Amino acid sequence: MQHLADVLHRSAHWIVCQAIQDYVEREEKREAFKQDARRAWEEYQRNGLHLTAAEADEWLAKLESGDNASRLRAKSGPFDCQPAATS
């Protein structure tokens, strides 16, 4: 660690503090992602509204190509867990 500190013109203490800060930020983002996923799952369980990956991909492709893609509307009903067909 001292070699890295010397190369970076920082103290070993600074490197440790930076590593801890980076770790905490990364874990906070991971936890926020997990909480968002949990909330989305709970909302789906309540109302059943969803989009398939294929529908989302098609809509994003339209946006990317500059087409005037209207806002997606989630649908209710059984969720098909089958993977989208690939060409």
PDB file with one MODEL, atoms N, CA, C and O in Angstrom:
MODEL        1
ATOM      1  N   MET A   1       0.819  -1.178   0.000  1.00  0.00           N
ATOM      2  CA  MET A   1       0.000   0.000   0.000  1.00  0.00           C
ATOM      3  C   MET A   1       0.872   1.254   0.000  1.00  0.00           C
ATOM      4  O   MET A   1       0.518   2.265  -0.607  1.00  0.00           O
ATOM      5  N   GLN A   2       1.984   1.183   0.668  1.00  0.00           N
ATOM      6  CA  GLN A   2       2.857   2.349   0.716  1.00  0.00           C
ATOM      7  C   GLN A   2       3.373   2.692  -0.678  1.00  0.00           C
ATOM      8  O   GLN A   2       3.502   3.866  -1.023  1.00  0.00           O
ATOM      9  N   HIS A   3       3.667   1.667  -1.481  1.00  0.00           N
ATOM     10  CA  HIS A   3       4.127   1.920  -2.850  1.00  0.00           C
ATOM     11  C   HIS A   3       3.058   2.674  -3.638  1.00  0.00           C
ATOM     12  O   HIS A   3       3.361   3.644  -4.332  1.00  0.00           O
ATOM     13  N   LEU A   4       1.809   2.226  -3.528  1.00  0.00           N
ATOM     14  CA  LEU A   4       0.704   2.903  -4.209  1.00  0.00           C
ATOM     15  C   LEU A   4       0.565   4.336  -3.693  1.00  0.00           C
ATOM     16  O   LEU A   4       0.357   5.262  -4.476  1.00  0.00           O
ATOM     17  N   ALA A   5       0.676   4.512  -2.409  1.00  0.00           N
ATOM     18  CA  ALA A   5       0.601   5.858  -1.828  1.00  0.00           C
ATOM     19  C   ALA A   5       1.691   6.750  -2.398  1.00  0.00           C
ATOM     20  O   ALA A   5       1.446   7.912  -2.723  1.00  0.00           O
ATOM     21  N   ASP A   6       2.902   6.201  -2.518  1.00  0.00           N
ATOM     22  CA  ASP A   6       4.009   6.979  -3.078  1.00  0.00           C
ATOM     23  C   ASP A   6       3.747   7.354  -4.532  1.00  0.00           C
ATOM     24  O   ASP A   6       3.981   8.491  -4.941  1.00  0.00           O
ATOM     25  N   VAL A   7       3.261   6.391  -5.306  1.00  0.00           N
ATOM     26  CA  VAL A   7       2.980   6.636  -6.732  1.00  0.00           C
ATOM     27  C   VAL A   7       1.899   7.697  -6.897  1.00  0.00           C
ATOM     28  O   VAL A   7       1.975   8.540  -7.791  1.00  0.00           O
ATOM     29  N   LEU A   8       0.897   7.648  -6.031  1.00  0.00           N
ATOM     30  CA  LEU A   8      -0.218   8.601  -6.126  1.00  0.00           C
ATOM     31  C   LEU A   8       0.046   9.909  -5.394  1.00  0.00           C
ATOM     32  O   LEU A   8      -0.776  10.824  -5.421  1.00  0.00           O
ATOM     33  N   HIS A   9       1.204   9.990  -4.739  1.00  0.00           N
ATOM     34  CA  HIS A   9       1.538  11.183  -3.943  1.00  0.00           C
ATOM     35  C   HIS A   9       0.466  11.443  -2.891  1.00  0.00           C
ATOM     36  O   HIS A   9       0.040  12.578  -2.677  1.00  0.00           O
ATOM     37  N   ARG A  10       0.043  10.365  -2.242  1.00  0.00           N
ATOM     38  CA  ARG A  10      -0.947  10.419  -1.166  1.00  0.00           C
ATOM     39  C   ARG A  10      -0.407   9.617   0.009  1.00  0.00           C
ATOM     40  O   ARG A  10       0.574   8.885  -0.117  1.00  0.00           O
ATOM     41  N   SER A  11      -1.050   9.765   1.126  1.00  0.00           N
ATOM     42  CA  SER A  11      -0.649   8.962   2.289  1.00  0.00           C
ATOM     43  C   SER A  11      -1.390   7.624   2.255  1.00  0.00           C
ATOM     44  O   SER A  11      -2.435   7.493   1.617  1.00  0.00           O
ATOM     45  N   ALA A  12      -0.836   6.649   2.945  1.00  0.00           N
ATOM     46  CA  ALA A  12      -1.505   5.359   3.063  1.00  0.00           C
ATOM     47  C   ALA A  12      -2.853   5.550   3.768  1.00  0.00           C
ATOM     48  O   ALA A  12      -3.827   4.874   3.436  1.00  0.00           O
ATOM     49  N   HIS A  13      -2.909   6.445   4.713  1.00  0.00           N
ATOM     50  CA  HIS A  13      -4.165   6.741   5.402  1.00  0.00           C
ATOM     51  C   HIS A  13      -5.217   7.239   4.407  1.00  0.00           C
ATOM     52  O   HIS A  13      -6.376   6.827   4.469  1.00  0.00           O
ATOM     53  N   TRP A  14      -4.812   8.124   3.492  1.00  0.00           N
ATOM     54  CA  TRP A  14      -5.748   8.640   2.486  1.00  0.00           C
ATOM     55  C   TRP A  14      -6.288   7.493   1.631  1.00  0.00           C
ATOM     56  O   TRP A  14      -7.481   7.456   1.331  1.00  0.00           O
ATOM     57  N   ILE A  15      -5.417   6.555   1.235  1.00  0.00           N
ATOM     58  CA  ILE A  15      -5.843   5.430   0.401  1.00  0.00           C
ATOM     59  C   ILE A  15      -6.864   4.574   1.155  1.00  0.00           C
ATOM     60  O   ILE A  15      -7.865   4.153   0.577  1.00  0.00           O
ATOM     61  N   VAL A  16      -6.618   4.318   2.429  1.00  0.00           N
ATOM     62  CA  VAL A  16      -7.558   3.532   3.228  1.00  0.00           C
ATOM     63  C   VAL A  16      -8.897   4.263   3.343  1.00  0.00           C
ATOM     64  O   VAL A  16      -9.955   3.662   3.159  1.00  0.00           O
ATOM     65  N   CYS A  17      -8.845   5.546   3.644  1.00  0.00           N
ATOM     66  CA  CYS A  17     -10.081   6.328   3.758  1.00  0.00           C
ATOM     67  C   CYS A  17     -10.847   6.343   2.442  1.00  0.00           C
ATOM     68  O   CYS A  17     -12.072   6.215   2.439  1.00  0.00           O
ATOM     69  N   GLN A  18     -10.142   6.496   1.328  1.00  0.00           N
ATOM     70  CA  GLN A  18     -10.776   6.500   0.011  1.00  0.00           C
ATOM     71  C   GLN A  18     -11.407   5.140  -0.290  1.00  0.00           C
ATOM     72  O   GLN A  18     -12.512   5.071  -0.828  1.00  0.00           O
ATOM     73  N   ALA A  19     -10.713   4.074   0.053  1.00  0.00           N
ATOM     74  CA  ALA A  19     -11.242   2.726  -0.178  1.00  0.00           C
ATOM     75  C   ALA A  19     -12.524   2.509   0.625  1.00  0.00           C
ATOM     76  O   ALA A  19     -13.486   1.930   0.121  1.00  0.00           O
ATOM     77  N   ILE A  20     -12.532   2.970   1.862  1.00  0.00           N
ATOM     78  CA  ILE A  20     -13.731   2.826   2.695  1.00  0.00           C
ATOM     79  C   ILE A  20     -14.869   3.649   2.112  1.00  0.00           C
ATOM     80  O   ILE A  20     -16.000   3.169   2.024  1.00  0.00           O
ATOM     81  N   GLN A  21     -14.584   4.871   1.716  1.00  0.00           N
ATOM     82  CA  GLN A  21     -15.611   5.734   1.133  1.00  0.00           C
ATOM     83  C   GLN A  21     -16.186   5.096  -0.136  1.00  0.00           C
ATOM     84  O   GLN A  21     -17.404   5.065  -0.315  1.00  0.00           O
ATOM     85  N   ASP A  22     -15.319   4.589  -1.013  1.00  0.00           N
ATOM     86  CA  ASP A  22     -15.776   3.941  -2.243  1.00  0.00           C
ATOM     87  C   ASP A  22     -16.645   2.730  -1.943  1.00  0.00           C
ATOM     88  O   ASP A  22     -17.674   2.521  -2.584  1.00  0.00           O
ATOM     89  N   TYR A  23     -16.226   1.931  -0.962  1.00  0.00           N
ATOM     90  CA  TYR A  23     -16.981   0.746  -0.574  1.00  0.00           C
ATOM     91  C   TYR A  23     -18.367   1.120  -0.066  1.00  0.00           C
ATOM     92  O   TYR A  23     -19.364   0.528  -0.478  1.00  0.00           O
ATOM     93  N   VAL A  24     -18.429   2.103   0.827  1.00  0.00           N
ATOM     94  CA  VAL A  24     -19.714   2.514   1.399  1.00  0.00           C
ATOM     95  C   VAL A  24     -20.630   3.041   0.297  1.00  0.00           C
ATOM     96  O   VAL A  24     -21.809   2.691   0.269  1.00  0.00           O
ATOM     97  N   GLU A  25     -20.122   3.868  -0.605  1.00  0.00           N
ATOM     98  CA  GLU A  25     -20.938   4.392  -1.701  1.00  0.00           C
ATOM     99  C   GLU A  25     -21.466   3.263  -2.577  1.00  0.00           C
ATOM    100  O   GLU A  25     -22.639   3.260  -2.948  1.00  0.00           O
ATOM    101  N   ARG A  26     -20.606   2.309  -2.906  1.00  0.00           N
ATOM    102  CA  ARG A  26     -21.003   1.178  -3.745  1.00  0.00           C
ATOM    103  C   ARG A  26     -22.088   0.349  -3.055  1.00  0.00           C
ATOM    104  O   ARG A  26     -23.064  -0.050  -3.690  1.00  0.00           O
ATOM    105  N   GLU A  27     -21.919   0.092  -1.765  1.00  0.00           N
ATOM    106  CA  GLU A  27     -22.907  -0.698  -1.035  1.00  0.00           C
ATOM    107  C   GLU A  27     -24.225   0.056  -0.873  1.00  0.00           C
ATOM    108  O   GLU A  27     -25.292  -0.556  -0.914  1.00  0.00           O
ATOM    109  N   GLU A  28     -24.165   1.374  -0.690  1.00  0.00           N
ATOM    110  CA  GLU A  28     -25.393   2.166  -0.611  1.00  0.00           C
ATOM    111  C   GLU A  28     -26.157   2.104  -1.928  1.00  0.00           C
ATOM    112  O   GLU A  28     -27.382   1.984  -1.929  1.00  0.00           O
ATOM    113  N   LYS A  29     -25.441   2.186  -3.049  1.00  0.00           N
ATOM    114  CA  LYS A  29     -26.093   2.075  -4.359  1.00  0.00           C
ATOM    115  C   LYS A  29     -26.685   0.687  -4.555  1.00  0.00           C
ATOM    116  O   LYS A  29     -27.786   0.552  -5.089  1.00  0.00           O
ATOM    117  N   ARG A  30     -25.970  -0.339  -4.132  1.00  0.00           N
ATOM    118  CA  ARG A  30     -26.468  -1.709  -4.251  1.00  0.00           C
ATOM    119  C   ARG A  30     -27.739  -1.884  -3.423  1.00  0.00           C
ATOM    120  O   ARG A  30     -28.705  -2.492  -3.883  1.00  0.00           O
ATOM    121  N   GLU A  31     -27.737  -1.355  -2.214  1.00  0.00           N
ATOM    122  CA  GLU A  31     -28.912  -1.463  -1.350  1.00  0.00           C
ATOM    123  C   GLU A  31     -30.093  -0.694  -1.927  1.00  0.00           C
ATOM    124  O   GLU A  31     -31.226  -1.171  -1.872  1.00  0.00           O
ATOM    125  N   ALA A  32     -29.842   0.497  -2.484  1.00  0.00           N
ATOM    126  CA  ALA A  32     -30.914   1.274  -3.112  1.00  0.00           C
ATOM    127  C   ALA A  32     -31.501   0.510  -4.291  1.00  0.00           C
ATOM    128  O   ALA A  32     -32.718   0.505  -4.481  1.00  0.00           O
ATOM    129  N   PHE A  33     -30.653  -0.135  -5.084  1.00  0.00           N
ATOM    130  CA  PHE A  33     -31.112  -0.932  -6.223  1.00  0.00           C
ATOM    131  C   PHE A  33     -32.004  -2.074  -5.731  1.00  0.00           C
ATOM    132  O   PHE A  33     -33.065  -2.329  -6.302  1.00  0.00           O
ATOM    133  N   LYS A  34     -31.572  -2.756  -4.678  1.00  0.00           N
ATOM    134  CA  LYS A  34     -32.355  -3.867  -4.141  1.00  0.00           C
ATOM    135  C   LYS A  34     -33.702  -3.382  -3.595  1.00  0.00           C
ATOM    136  O   LYS A  34     -34.721  -4.052  -3.763  1.00  0.00           O
ATOM    137  N   GLN A  35     -33.702  -2.229  -2.948  1.00  0.00           N
ATOM    138  CA  GLN A  35     -34.953  -1.674  -2.424  1.00  0.00           C
ATOM    139  C   GLN A  35     -35.896  -1.302  -3.564  1.00  0.00           C
ATOM    140  O   GLN A  35     -37.098  -1.555  -3.485  1.00  0.00           O
ATOM    141  N   ASP A  36     -35.349  -0.696  -4.635  1.00  0.00           N
ATOM    142  CA  ASP A  36     -36.167  -0.360  -5.809  1.00  0.00           C
ATOM    143  C   ASP A  36     -36.767  -1.614  -6.425  1.00  0.00           C
ATOM    144  O   ASP A  36     -37.937  -1.623  -6.805  1.00  0.00           O
ATOM    145  N   ALA A  37     -35.976  -2.663  -6.523  1.00  0.00           N
ATOM    146  CA  ALA A  37     -36.471  -3.927  -7.083  1.00  0.00           C
ATOM    147  C   ALA A  37     -37.568  -4.506  -6.198  1.00  0.00           C
ATOM    148  O   ALA A  37     -38.579  -4.996  -6.702  1.00  0.00           O
ATOM    149  N   ARG A  38     -37.374  -4.452  -4.887  1.00  0.00           N
ATOM    150  CA  ARG A  38     -38.396  -4.947  -3.961  1.00  0.00           C
ATOM    151  C   ARG A  38     -39.692  -4.170  -4.096  1.00  0.00           C
ATOM    152  O   ARG A  38     -40.774  -4.755  -4.132  1.00  0.00           O
ATOM    153  N   ARG A  39     -39.578  -2.835  -4.172  1.00  0.00           N
ATOM    154  CA  ARG A  39     -40.780  -1.995  -4.323  1.00  0.00           C
ATOM    155  C   ARG A  39     -41.480  -2.293  -5.641  1.00  0.00           C
ATOM    156  O   ARG A  39     -42.707  -2.371  -5.689  1.00  0.00           O
ATOM    157  N   ALA A  40     -40.702  -2.461  -6.719  1.00  0.00           N
ATOM    158  CA  ALA A  40     -41.302  -2.770  -8.020  1.00  0.00           C
ATOM    159  C   ALA A  40     -42.030  -4.111  -7.972  1.00  0.00           C
ATOM    160  O   ALA A  40     -43.126  -4.241  -8.516  1.00  0.00           O
ATOM    161  N   TRP A  41     -41.431  -5.102  -7.329  1.00  0.00           N
ATOM    162  CA  TRP A  41     -42.057  -6.411  -7.215  1.00  0.00           C
ATOM    163  C   TRP A  41     -43.350  -6.327  -6.404  1.00  0.00           C
ATOM    164  O   TRP A  41     -44.359  -6.929  -6.770  1.00  0.00           O
ATOM    165  N   GLU A  42     -43.313  -5.578  -5.301  1.00  0.00           N
ATOM    166  CA  GLU A  42     -44.507  -5.425  -4.477  1.00  0.00           C
ATOM    167  C   GLU A  42     -45.609  -4.715  -5.248  1.00  0.00           C
ATOM    168  O   GLU A  42     -46.781  -5.076  -5.136  1.00  0.00           O
ATOM    169  N   GLU A  43     -45.240  -3.703  -6.032  1.00  0.00           N
ATOM    170  CA  GLU A  43     -46.233  -2.991  -6.838  1.00  0.00           C
ATOM    171  C   GLU A  43     -46.827  -3.921  -7.890  1.00  0.00           C
ATOM    172  O   GLU A  43     -48.036  -3.912  -8.123  1.00  0.00           O
ATOM    173  N   TYR A  44     -45.976  -4.724  -8.525  1.00  0.00           N
ATOM    174  CA  TYR A  44     -46.481  -5.694  -9.502  1.00  0.00           C
ATOM    175  C   TYR A  44     -47.428  -6.686  -8.823  1.00  0.00           C
ATOM    176  O   TYR A  44     -48.460  -7.045  -9.390  1.00  0.00           O
ATOM    177  N   GLN A  45     -47.085  -7.126  -7.625  1.00  0.00           N
ATOM    178  CA  GLN A  45     -47.951  -8.062  -6.902  1.00  0.00           C
ATOM    179  C   GLN A  45     -49.314  -7.430  -6.610  1.00  0.00           C
ATOM    180  O   GLN A  45     -50.331  -8.124  -6.612  1.00  0.00           O
ATOM    181  N   ARG A  46     -49.339  -6.111  -6.359  1.00  0.00           N
ATOM    182  CA  ARG A  46     -50.600  -5.422  -6.064  1.00  0.00           C
ATOM    183  C   ARG A  46     -51.447  -5.210  -7.307  1.00  0.00           C
ATOM    184  O   ARG A  46     -52.655  -5.449  -7.284  1.00  0.00           O
ATOM    185  N   ASN A  47     -50.813  -4.754  -8.416  1.00  0.00           N
ATOM    186  CA  ASN A  47     -51.632  -4.333  -9.552  1.00  0.00           C
ATOM    187  C   ASN A  47     -51.440  -5.166 -10.822  1.00  0.00           C
ATOM    188  O   ASN A  47     -52.254  -5.063 -11.740  1.00  0.00           O
ATOM    189  N   GLY A  48     -50.403  -5.976 -10.900  1.00  0.00           N
ATOM    190  CA  GLY A  48     -50.202  -6.833 -12.067  1.00  0.00           C
ATOM    191  C   GLY A  48     -49.738  -6.110 -13.329  1.00  0.00           C
ATOM    192  O   GLY A  48     -49.576  -6.740 -14.374  1.00  0.00           O
ATOM    193  N   LEU A  49     -49.525  -4.806 -13.247  1.00  0.00           N
ATOM    194  CA  LEU A  49     -49.099  -4.063 -14.442  1.00  0.00           C
ATOM    195  C   LEU A  49     -47.649  -4.379 -14.762  1.00  0.00           C
ATOM    196  O   LEU A  49     -46.805  -4.441 -13.868  1.00  0.00           O
ATOM    197  N   HIS A  50     -47.366  -4.578 -16.036  1.00  0.00           N
ATOM    198  CA  HIS A  50     -46.013  -4.943 -16.437  1.00  0.00           C
ATOM    199  C   HIS A  50     -45.792  -4.688 -17.925  1.00  0.00           C
ATOM    200  O   HIS A  50     -46.734  -4.448 -18.680  1.00  0.00           O
ATOM    201  N   LEU A  51     -44.534  -4.745 -18.320  1.00  0.00           N
ATOM    202  CA  LEU A  51     -44.105  -4.757 -19.716  1.00  0.00           C
ATOM    203  C   LEU A  51     -43.189  -5.951 -19.879  1.00  0.00           C
ATOM    204  O   LEU A  51     -42.496  -6.343 -18.941  1.00  0.00           O
ATOM    205  N   THR A  52     -43.184  -6.523 -21.056  1.00  0.00           N
ATOM    206  CA  THR A  52     -42.219  -7.581 -21.302  1.00  0.00           C
ATOM    207  C   THR A  52     -40.907  -6.943 -21.738  1.00  0.00           C
ATOM    208  O   THR A  52     -40.878  -5.786 -22.160  1.00  0.00           O
ATOM    209  N   ALA A  53     -39.838  -7.696 -21.635  1.00  0.00           N
ATOM    210  CA  ALA A  53     -38.538  -7.198 -22.090  1.00  0.00           C
ATOM    211  C   ALA A  53     -38.592  -6.892 -23.582  1.00  0.00           C
ATOM    212  O   ALA A  53     -38.016  -5.900 -24.030  1.00  0.00           O
ATOM    213  N   ALA A  54     -39.274  -7.726 -24.351  1.00  0.00           N
ATOM    214  CA  ALA A  54     -39.384  -7.508 -25.798  1.00  0.00           C
ATOM    215  C   ALA A  54     -40.099  -6.197 -26.096  1.00  0.00           C
ATOM    216  O   ALA A  54     -39.689  -5.459 -26.993  1.00  0.00           O
ATOM    217  N   GLU A  55     -41.162  -5.898 -25.356  1.00  0.00           N
ATOM    218  CA  GLU A  55     -41.890  -4.639 -25.557  1.00  0.00           C
ATOM    219  C   GLU A  55     -41.006  -3.443 -25.221  1.00  0.00           C
ATOM    220  O   GLU A  55     -40.987  -2.453 -25.954  1.00  0.00           O
ATOM    221  N   ALA A  56     -40.281  -3.536 -24.124  1.00  0.00           N
ATOM    222  CA  ALA A  56     -39.397  -2.442 -23.728  1.00  0.00           C
ATOM    223  C   ALA A  56     -38.276  -2.272 -24.750  1.00  0.00           C
ATOM    224  O   ALA A  56     -37.949  -1.146 -25.123  1.00  0.00           O
ATOM    225  N   ASP A  57     -37.683  -3.380 -25.209  1.00  0.00           N
ATOM    226  CA  ASP A  57     -36.615  -3.302 -26.211  1.00  0.00           C
ATOM    227  C   ASP A  57     -37.106  -2.675 -27.509  1.00  0.00           C
ATOM    228  O   ASP A  57     -36.415  -1.847 -28.103  1.00  0.00           O
ATOM    229  N   GLU A  58     -38.293  -3.067 -27.945  1.00  0.00           N
ATOM    230  CA  GLU A  58     -38.863  -2.509 -29.180  1.00  0.00           C
ATOM    231  C   GLU A  58     -39.077  -1.005 -29.046  1.00  0.00           C
ATOM    232  O   GLU A  58     -38.766  -0.245 -29.964  1.00  0.00           O
ATOM    233  N   TRP A  59     -39.604  -0.581 -27.910  1.00  0.00           N
ATOM    234  CA  TRP A  59     -39.850   0.837 -27.671  1.00  0.00           C
ATOM    235  C   TRP A  59     -38.543   1.622 -27.622  1.00  0.00           C
ATOM    236  O   TRP A  59     -38.444   2.703 -28.202  1.00  0.00           O
ATOM    237  N   LEU A  60     -37.536   1.076 -26.927  1.00  0.00           N
ATOM    238  CA  LEU A  60     -36.235   1.750 -26.846  1.00  0.00           C
ATOM    239  C   LEU A  60     -35.570   1.842 -28.215  1.00  0.00           C
ATOM    240  O   LEU A  60     -34.918   2.840 -28.522  1.00  0.00           O
ATOM    241  N   ALA A  61     -35.730   0.811 -29.038  1.00  0.00           N
ATOM    242  CA  ALA A  61     -35.160   0.846 -30.393  1.00  0.00           C
ATOM    243  C   ALA A  61     -35.808   1.953 -31.212  1.00  0.00           C
ATOM    244  O   ALA A  61     -35.126   2.635 -31.976  1.00  0.00           O
ATOM    245  N   LYS A  62     -37.116   2.139 -31.063  1.00  0.00           N
ATOM    246  CA  LYS A  62     -37.813   3.225 -31.772  1.00  0.00           C
ATOM    247  C   LYS A  62     -37.262   4.577 -31.333  1.00  0.00           C
ATOM    248  O   LYS A  62     -36.991   5.447 -32.160  1.00  0.00           O
ATOM    249  N   LEU A  63     -37.101   4.742 -30.025  1.00  0.00           N
ATOM    250  CA  LEU A  63     -36.565   6.007 -29.524  1.00  0.00           C
ATOM    251  C   LEU A  63     -35.156   6.254 -30.052  1.00  0.00           C
ATOM    252  O   LEU A  63     -34.820   7.363 -30.468  1.00  0.00           O
ATOM    253  N   GLU A  64     -34.345   5.210 -30.030  1.00  0.00           N
ATOM    254  CA  GLU A  64     -32.960   5.329 -30.474  1.00  0.00           C
ATOM    255  C   GLU A  64     -32.878   5.706 -31.949  1.00  0.00           C
ATOM    256  O   GLU A  64     -31.989   6.457 -32.349  1.00  0.00           O
ATOM    257  N   SER A  65     -33.800   5.189 -32.759  1.00  0.00           N
ATOM    258  CA  SER A  65     -33.759   5.475 -34.190  1.00  0.00           C
ATOM    259  C   SER A  65     -34.388   6.822 -34.532  1.00  0.00           C
ATOM    260  O   SER A  65     -34.363   7.252 -35.685  1.00  0.00           O
ATOM    261  N   GLY A  66     -34.953   7.483 -33.523  1.00  0.00           N
ATOM    262  CA  GLY A  66     -35.533   8.803 -33.748  1.00  0.00           C
ATOM    263  C   GLY A  66     -37.005   8.768 -34.092  1.00  0.00           C
ATOM    264  O   GLY A  66     -37.603   9.814 -34.345  1.00  0.00           O
ATOM    265  N   ASP A  67     -37.606   7.583 -34.107  1.00  0.00           N
ATOM    266  CA  ASP A  67     -39.043   7.487 -34.363  1.00  0.00           C
ATOM    267  C   ASP A  67     -39.805   8.131 -33.218  1.00  0.00           C
ATOM    268  O   ASP A  67     -39.333   8.181 -32.082  1.00  0.00           O
ATOM    269  N   ASN A  68     -40.981   8.616 -33.540  1.00  0.00           N
ATOM    270  CA  ASN A  68     -41.830   9.226 -32.524  1.00  0.00           C
ATOM    271  C   ASN A  68     -42.567   8.106 -31.791  1.00  0.00           C
ATOM    272  O   ASN A  68     -43.699   7.766 -32.139  1.00  0.00           O
ATOM    273  N   ALA A  69     -41.937   7.552 -30.804  1.00  0.00           N
ATOM    274  CA  ALA A  69     -42.522   6.444 -30.048  1.00  0.00           C
ATOM    275  C   ALA A  69     -43.405   7.006 -28.945  1.00  0.00           C
ATOM    276  O   ALA A  69     -42.955   7.799 -28.118  1.00  0.00           O
ATOM    277  N   SER A  70     -44.653   6.592 -28.943  1.00  0.00           N
ATOM    278  CA  SER A  70     -45.550   7.060 -27.897  1.00  0.00           C
ATOM    279  C   SER A  70     -45.177   6.399 -26.572  1.00  0.00           C
ATOM    280  O   SER A  70     -44.476   5.388 -26.534  1.00  0.00           O
ATOM    281  N   ARG A  71     -45.656   6.986 -25.512  1.00  0.00           N
ATOM    282  CA  ARG A  71     -45.347   6.470 -24.176  1.00  0.00           C
ATOM    283  C   ARG A  71     -45.893   5.053 -24.031  1.00  0.00           C
ATOM    284  O   ARG A  71     -47.008   4.756 -24.461  1.00  0.00           O
ATOM    285  N   LEU A  72     -45.102   4.196 -23.427  1.00  0.00           N
ATOM    286  CA  LEU A  72     -45.534   2.818 -23.206  1.00  0.00           C
ATOM    287  C   LEU A  72     -46.608   2.765 -22.135  1.00  0.00           C
ATOM    288  O   LEU A  72     -46.568   3.515 -21.160  1.00  0.00           O
ATOM    289  N   ARG A  73     -47.548   1.888 -22.323  1.00  0.00           N
ATOM    290  CA  ARG A  73     -48.584   1.656 -21.334  1.00  0.00           C
ATOM    291  C   ARG A  73     -48.419   0.239 -20.801  1.00  0.00           C
ATOM    292  O   ARG A  73     -48.408  -0.731 -21.559  1.00  0.00           O
ATOM    293  N   ALA A  74     -48.294   0.142 -19.505  1.00  0.00           N
ATOM    294  CA  ALA A  74     -48.189  -1.174 -18.886  1.00  0.00           C
ATOM    295  C   ALA A  74     -49.522  -1.887 -19.033  1.00  0.00           C
ATOM    296  O   ALA A  74     -50.577  -1.256 -19.077  1.00  0.00           O
ATOM    297  N   LYS A  75     -49.460  -3.198 -19.109  1.00  0.00           N
ATOM    298  CA  LYS A  75     -50.686  -3.980 -19.232  1.00  0.00           C
ATOM    299  C   LYS A  75     -50.813  -4.880 -18.014  1.00  0.00           C
ATOM    300  O   LYS A  75     -49.827  -5.210 -17.355  1.00  0.00           O
ATOM    301  N   SER A  76     -52.032  -5.263 -17.737  1.00  0.00           N
ATOM    302  CA  SER A  76     -52.250  -6.192 -16.638  1.00  0.00           C
ATOM    303  C   SER A  76     -52.550  -7.557 -17.212  1.00  0.00           C
ATOM    304  O   SER A  76     -52.789  -7.705 -18.411  1.00  0.00           O
ATOM    305  N   GLY A  77     -52.536  -8.524 -16.369  1.00  0.00           N
ATOM    306  CA  GLY A  77     -52.792  -9.880 -16.815  1.00  0.00           C
ATOM    307  C   GLY A  77     -51.605 -10.752 -16.491  1.00  0.00           C
ATOM    308  O   GLY A  77     -50.635 -10.302 -15.883  1.00  0.00           O
ATOM    309  N   PRO A  78     -51.687 -12.006 -16.902  1.00  0.00           N
ATOM    310  CA  PRO A  78     -50.591 -12.919 -16.568  1.00  0.00           C
ATOM    311  C   PRO A  78     -49.294 -12.480 -17.224  1.00  0.00           C
ATOM    312  O   PRO A  78     -49.271 -12.049 -18.377  1.00  0.00           O
ATOM    313  N   PHE A  79     -48.255 -12.596 -16.488  1.00  0.00           N
ATOM    314  CA  PHE A  79     -46.916 -12.240 -16.980  1.00  0.00           C
ATOM    315  C   PHE A  79     -46.297 -13.465 -17.609  1.00  0.00           C
ATOM    316  O   PHE A  79     -46.171 -14.503 -16.961  1.00  0.00           O
ATOM    317  N   ASP A  80     -45.908 -13.355 -18.871  1.00  0.00           N
ATOM    318  CA  ASP A  80     -45.292 -14.454 -19.591  1.00  0.00           C
ATOM    319  C   ASP A  80     -43.811 -14.441 -19.316  1.00  0.00           C
ATOM    320  O   ASP A  80     -43.123 -13.494 -19.697  1.00  0.00           O
ATOM    321  N   CYS A  81     -43.306 -15.456 -18.673  1.00  0.00           N
ATOM    322  CA  CYS A  81     -41.905 -15.521 -18.300  1.00  0.00           C
ATOM    323  C   CYS A  81     -41.038 -16.153 -19.381  1.00  0.00           C
ATOM    324  O   CYS A  81     -39.860 -16.417 -19.143  1.00  0.00           O
ATOM    325  N   GLN A  82     -41.586 -16.397 -20.547  1.00  0.00           N
ATOM    326  CA  GLN A  82     -40.823 -16.997 -21.621  1.00  0.00           C
ATOM    327  C   GLN A  82     -39.833 -15.972 -22.174  1.00  0.00           C
ATOM    328  O   GLN A  82     -40.197 -14.809 -22.346  1.00  0.00           O
ATOM    329  N   PRO A  83     -38.595 -16.371 -22.457  1.00  0.00           N
ATOM    330  CA  PRO A  83     -37.630 -15.430 -23.029  1.00  0.00           C
ATOM    331  C   PRO A  83     -38.041 -15.026 -24.436  1.00  0.00           C
ATOM    332  O   PRO A  83     -38.678 -15.789 -25.162  1.00  0.00           O
ATOM    333  N   ALA A  84     -37.662 -13.809 -24.803  1.00  0.00           N
ATOM    334  CA  ALA A  84     -37.965 -13.318 -26.140  1.00  0.00           C
ATOM    335  C   ALA A  84     -37.216 -14.147 -27.170  1.00  0.00           C
ATOM    336  O   ALA A  84     -36.093 -14.585 -26.923  1.00  0.00           O
ATOM    337  N   ALA A  85     -37.834 -14.361 -28.316  1.00  0.00           N
ATOM    338  CA  ALA A  85     -37.186 -15.112 -29.386  1.00  0.00           C
ATOM    339  C   ALA A  85     -36.050 -14.303 -29.959  1.00  0.00           C
ATOM    340  O   ALA A  85     -36.175 -13.093 -30.146  1.00  0.00           O
ATOM    341  N   THR A  86     -34.934 -14.967 -30.242  1.00  0.00           N
ATOM    342  CA  THR A  86     -33.784 -14.289 -30.830  1.00  0.00           C
ATOM    343  C   THR A  86     -33.611 -14.750 -32.249  1.00  0.00           C
ATOM    344  O   THR A  86     -33.917 -15.897 -32.577  1.00  0.00           O
ATOM    345  N   SER A  87     -33.122 -13.871 -33.095  1.00  0.00           N
ATOM    346  CA  SER A  87     -32.934 -14.243 -34.487  1.00  0.00           C
ATOM    347  C   SER A  87     -31.523 -14.640 -34.765  1.00  0.00           C
ATOM    348  O   SER A  87     -31.191 -14.985 -35.898  1.00  0.00           O
TER     349      SER A  87
ENDMDL
END
